[in-house]
Amino acid sequence: MKSSIGAVILAGGKNERMGADKARLPWRDGKTFLENMIGRLLHVDELLISVSAEHAYDDLIRGLPVVVDRRPGRGPISGVHSALLACRSDWLLVVPCDMPLFEKKLADYLMSKVSDEYSVILAATRDGFVHPLCGLYSKRAAEVLDKFCASGNNCIFDAVRESGFLPIALADTPFPDEILSNVNTPEEYVRLVCRDRRPPIVAVCGAKRSGKTSLIAALISELARLGLRVAAIKHDGHDFTPDTPGTDSFRMKTAGAIGTAVYSANRWMMVKDAHGTTVGQMADHFSDADLILLEGGKTFHCPKIEVVRDGASPICDPASLLAICGSGGTCEENVEKIPVYSPNDIEGLASLIANSICRGQN
């Protein structure tokens, strides 16, 4: 009978070196480290989240089952052991939430290597380093992990060595070693973000007809004056007709083309049918920009400027607000510690963005 394979994402660490919750660090497509890893593993039959507290990530995990460490404070060995006892699968693919470059294709490749000759199967980089937190654990390994936990030896690799493991060398694959890189410190996180090609995104949010478009246009002019290259993305909740009737591209589209592109010596434009398009996917097309201004996106995971009129209270999560653009009233009193700018103070808002978002990444 074919072995069943599930997966567990380890998200119960203390984050002592990072000084912040790594599972919640912003990453691609407006999602956190944990949410991105979940997206890469949703195809497995059973997906568990290993946590130190039961409701720590209820807002991120889409109702997925959680496994709380049976022996808190013991590190990842307790998380893996607890997950093996809780799962219904014969094997679990174990990955940490702080491995942001991990890919679905690598998950599938590792799962294809399951062998009953071993209790543990682990990925290894080209220098021979074996990653005990990136690999497959059989339920049979739970007994050895339990013995080490009970003895006070929290080194998971010691337990792995006693169980006997099969190393899967990335040298024999097209996967680069960096796919197994962990992010443990603020410095490593900054380097990761800076080497990623996507520019920072700032959302300009607000109620309908609050002046978002006018504010973005004014900010683009001022930021350009400051020497920044700015791109803009607008979300249309009602869909739109991209090709003007009568043009050649319109004729091609109505003939059945899934996409059209028009280019000249100075610019190009492409329209392609795609369901579920994300802001992150759009942002990938502006890798040469210093900054992207997003109109709308109040739920997108990025810093936001909310346009608030007539003293109304902001509707965005205060933790995500970079500033409030208000026309007066009581909004400043309702949201403490968030700077409030007049709609006429375009220089002030542009300076805030340039200093805290763009230049702060260098």
ZICOR-V155994 format. One record per helix or strand of 3 or more residues. SS is the DSSP state (2 for helix, 1 for strand). FROM is the first residue (numbers start at 1). LEN is the number of residues. Records with the same first field share a line. If there is no record, write none. Layout:
SS->FROM-LEN  FROM-LEN
This chain:
1->5-6  47-5  66-3  91-6  120-5  130-9  165-5  200-7  230-5  259-5  268-5  291-5  303-6  321-6
2->22-3  28-3  33-9  76-11  104-8  139-13  156-8  170-3  177-4  186-10  212-14  248-7  279-8  318-3  331-4  346-16
